[in-house]
């Protein structure tokens, strides 16, 4: 199967409210139509102390006033310019798709790096009084992309933007969300503090590694899931629902896999139990559930080196699974992930474009789905002060 890009239609009129274009439907918020603005060129004047009277149109004839009708000049209606989308250098292609969905152009911004590695950011247009959305995943190289995001936020704050929302499709350092040993840092909390102190008013994140990361921010966080996009894609495939089984590659992802299975025709659930009895001792893999003769769909929030998901796939084949699919929102793909994923263990590897996939990281079994419409709709709802708590929009009923 060749590598492919799957994205719903992104076209939307500039002057009409954009709509989420996947197959799922949910309640939308209405947007008031734009009015034609008129600018008064010649003010009303009074003669001999008689107050002016406004002429009215009766049967096509002006009457009721002795003064000439003031000349007016029509100002063409235009799209709302208070909403601005700016892109960092981490994933400009996704930013462009989001802007296209909203019927906007990406804001003009200058980002460059000096010879010593320092980052320079300058907005090339005014954002005074605007609602600004900065799209920048903190994917590898995580430190550079994070610093770039912080400087972009600072530039918008100093340019008098009304509201600044950091749109972070992939939140780096999310796995450092707790202390597992003594004297460890909690880097996720540190990064949250840095984004807040830089001047962000809100954060929009997609599929955080753990929900507790939302509590690290002292500003509002809108958390959306990319897995509904994967669910829509799987629903388009000709797989009998009775043959499906959803598999969690580890115990920590059981809640995510259970919610995914519920949405996927209430498919049965299986769990890979991985245990290490000591240092330098081989892992013992156990499978909880029945996968014999079934199509196994492994679900995780990210694929980094693909070690866990590849070993889980080997176990599933040993237990008699007919086919194995890997589904993940974030494709970090650190070496040797490509070799493991393209080794023939998987029928298909389904990911999203929250992190850009370079050409050298593609392989025949890879399918990339776009989350641009999902993020674009979220941005519009935040800007329009609408609720984002609508399926398949922000929840998979994960508890």
N, C-alpha and C positions, 0 to 999 in steps of 0.2 A: 504494500500500500504506500503510495507516494505521500510525502509530507504535504500538508495542505493548510490553508488559512480559511477559517470559517467565520464570517461576520455577517450579521443581519444588515439590512439596508440602512444606510446612514443619512439618506436624503431627508431634508425637512425644510419647509419654506422659512425664509428669514423672519417673516412677520407673523407666523403662526406658532402656537405652542408646540414644541417637539413632543413626540410620543414614543414610548418604549416599544420597540419594533420586534421583539421576540414573540413567540407563539403564545406566551402567557398573557393574561389580561388582569388588570386591577384598576381600582378607582383612581381617576386622575383629578388634578386640581385645575380649575378653569383659569384662564387668563383674560383679563379685560381687553377688548380690542383697542388698538391704538387710534387716537383721534388726530385729525389734521389740525395743526397749530396755525394760528393767524397772528400776524404782527401788525399793529396799528401804525400806518405810515403817516396819516394826517389826523391829528386830534380834533375832536369836536370843539367848535368855537361858538360863543354866544354874542349876539349883537344887541345893543340898546338895553342891556340888562335882562333880556329875556332868557331864561334858562333853556338849554338845548333839549330837544325832544328826539327820542330815538325813532327813526322811521320804521314802519312795519310793512310787510308785503301782503296786500289783500288782492286776490284774484289777479295776481301777476302785475299789480300796479303799486308803486311805492306811495304811501300816504301817511298822514299823521305827523308830518314833520316838515319844517320849512328849510332845513339845512340839507346840504348834499350828503349823500352816503359816504362815510369815510372809506378811503381806499384801503384795501387789505391785500396782503401778499401771502399766498399759500406757502407754508413750509412743508416740504415733502415728509411723509411719515417715514420713520426709519426704525431699525431694530433697536432694542434697548441697549444703550452703550454703557450702562452702569455695571453690567456683567462683563468681566474681563477674564480671559483664560490665558495664562502664561505657562510656558513649558521650560523645564530645565533640560539638560543635555542627556539625562539618563534614559529617557524613553520618549523621544519626540514624536515617533510614529503614533503611539497611543494618544498622545496629547492632540495631535492633528485629527484623529478619528473622533475624539470627544468634542472638539470644536466644531467639526462638520455636523455631528449629530445635533448640536445646539444651534446650528445655522450661523456660527460666528467665525471670525478669523482669529487665529492665535495672536496674542498681543506681541508687540515688537519689544524684544529684549536683547541686550548685548551681554554675552557671557564669554569670558576668555580667561586663560591661565597665563600668568607671567612665567618668566624663565625659571624662577625659583619655586614654581608650583602653586603660588598664591592665586586665589580665584577673584576675578573682577566681575561685578554685575552692575549693569546700568539699564534702567527702563527707558525705552525709546519713545514712550508716549505717556501722557498724563493719566494718572489713576486717582486723582483727588476726588474724594467722595464716592469712589467705586467699590463694588464688591469684587474682590480679586481672588481667583482660585489658581493656586500654583501646583502644577502637576509634576511630581518628582518622586519616583520610587527610590528608596535608599538601598538599591541592589549593588552587587559588586561592580566597581570598587566602592564599598559601603562608606568609607570615611570621606572620600572625595564627594560623592553624591550627597551625603548628609551635610557636609559643610556648604556645598553649593545651595542646598535648600535653605539653610539658615541665613546665608547672605541674601538670597532672594527675598526672604521674609523681611529682613532688615531694610532692604531697599524699598519695598512697598510701604513699610511703616513710615519711613522717613519721607516718602512721597505723598503722605496724607491719605492713604487708602482708608476707606470707611471700615471695611471688614476684610480680613485676610484668612483664607482657608487653605491649609496645607493638604493637598490631595496626594496621599501616599499609597499607591496601589500595592506596593510591597514594603513592609516596615522592617528594616534591618534591625538587628540586635533584639528582635522580639523573643528569641529563644533564651536570652539571658534575663528571664523574668522572675527568678527566685534564686535563693541560695540553696544549693544542694550540698555544699561543703562549707566548712568554716573559712572565714576571711575571703569570701568571694564578693565581687561587686554585682549589683543588679543594674546592668547596663541599660535595660529597657526603661527603667525609671529615670536614669540620667539623661537619656536621649529625649524623653518626654519633657523633662524640665528645660532642656536646651531649646526645644521647639517653642515652648511656651514663653520663655524669656526673650527669645528673638523677636516676638511680637505677633505670633499667630493667634487668631481669635477662635479658631475651630480647626479640627482635624477630621478628614475623611479618609478612612483606611479600609482596606479590603482583606478579608480573611486573616485576621491577626492570629498568631500562633496559639495564643490563649486569650480568652476573654478578659482575664484580669488585667491585661495591659491597658484596657480602657481606663481603669481606675488610676493609672499612673499620671494621667493628664489632669491638670487643674482647669481645663477648658473643655467645652463640649466636644464629644467624639461621636461621629456617625460611622457605624461599623456595618459594612455590607459584605455579603458572601458571593464569591464567584462561582460557587458550585451550582446554582440554578442555571447558569449558562451551560455547564457540562450536562446537567440533567436534560435540558432541551435537546442537546445534541444526541445524547443516548436514546431519547425518545424517538428520534428520527431514524434510528437504526432498526433493522428487522431482527430483533432478538426477542424470542418468546419470553414473556414475563415469568413463566413457570420455570424457565431454565436459569434465571438470574440468581446470584447470591452476592451480597456485598460483603467485602472483607476489610477489616481493619488491620493494617500491617503491624500494629503494636497495641498494647493495652491502653496507652494514653489517648489513642484516637477513637475509642469505642463510641463516645457520645456523638462525634462527627459522623462516623459510619452509620450509626443507628438512625440518625436524622436523615441521612442520605438514602438509606434503605426504605424508610417510610415514604419518602417522596417518589421512589422508584418502584411503583406498584406494590409497595409494602413487601419488598423482597426479604428473604431470610438473611440472617447476619451470621458471619463467621469471624473468628478472632485468631490472629497469630500471636501465640504466647512465647516470647523470647526471654530466655533466662541465661545468665552467666554465673557460674558457680564460683568463680575466682579469677584473679588476674592471669592472663595468658592461658586460659582454659577455653576450649571451644564452646560456642553458644549452643544451647539445647533449644530446638524449635518444636513447639507443640501447636496443634491446630484444634481450636474449639469450634465445632460445627461441621456440617457435611457439605462437601463441594464436589463429590463424585458425579461425573457426567454433566456438570453445570458450567455456566459461563460466569467466572469470578471477576468481579469489579473491585479492584483495590482502590481505596480512597484515602488521600492524605492532603494536608494543607500545602506541603511543599516537598519537592524532591531536590536534595542537595547532592550528595555523592551517590545516591540510589542504592546504598548498601542494604538498608533495612527492607526496602520494597522488592529488591532483586532476590534476596534470600527468602522472603515470604512467597514470591512467585515460584521459586524452586520447590518449596514445600507444597504449594497448591498443586503443582503438576504431579508430584509424588503421590498426593492424595487422590488423584484421578480427575482433576479439573480439566474440562474440555478446552477452554480458552481462558486467557487471563488478560484483562484490561487494567491499565494503570491510569488513574485520574488524579490530577493535582492542580491547584490554582497557581502556585508559584513554581516556576522552573528555574531553580538556582543553577543546577547542572555543573557542580564543581567536579573536576576530574576524580575518579574515572567514571562518572555517571553515564556518559555517552556509550562507552564500551559495554557497560552492564545493561543498559536499556535496549541496545540494538543487538543483543546476543541471541535473540530468538525466543526469549522467555515470554514476551508480551505480544499479543495480537495487535494491540494498538496502545500508544501512550498519548493520553489526552491532557493537554495543559491549556492555560490561558496566557494572554500577552501582558500580564502585569509586569513581567520582566522581559525585556527584548531578547529574542532568541537569535543569536548570531548564525551566519550561514554555516560556519564550521561546526555548529552544535546541532545541526539537523540530521535526521536519519529517516529511512523510509517509513517506519511505523509511527512517526510523530505527527500529531494533529494539533494545530494551534487555534484556539477559539478566542474571539475578541470580547473583552469586557467593556468596550468603549460606550455602548448604549447603556449598560448598567450604571457606569460611573457618570455618564452624561445626564441620565435621568435623575440621579442622586443630586448632582450639582444643581440642576434646575429646581428640584424640590427644596433644597436648602436655600437657594436664592429667593424663591417664591414663598418662603415661610410655610411650606406644606409639610405634612408628616411624611417621614420616610419609612414608616413601619407598615409596609404593605408587602405581601408576598407577590412575586418571588424576590422581593426587593431587598429586605434587610434581615431576614430571619430564616433559619432552617429548623426552628423549634429545638435548638440544641439546649439541653438542660444539664 
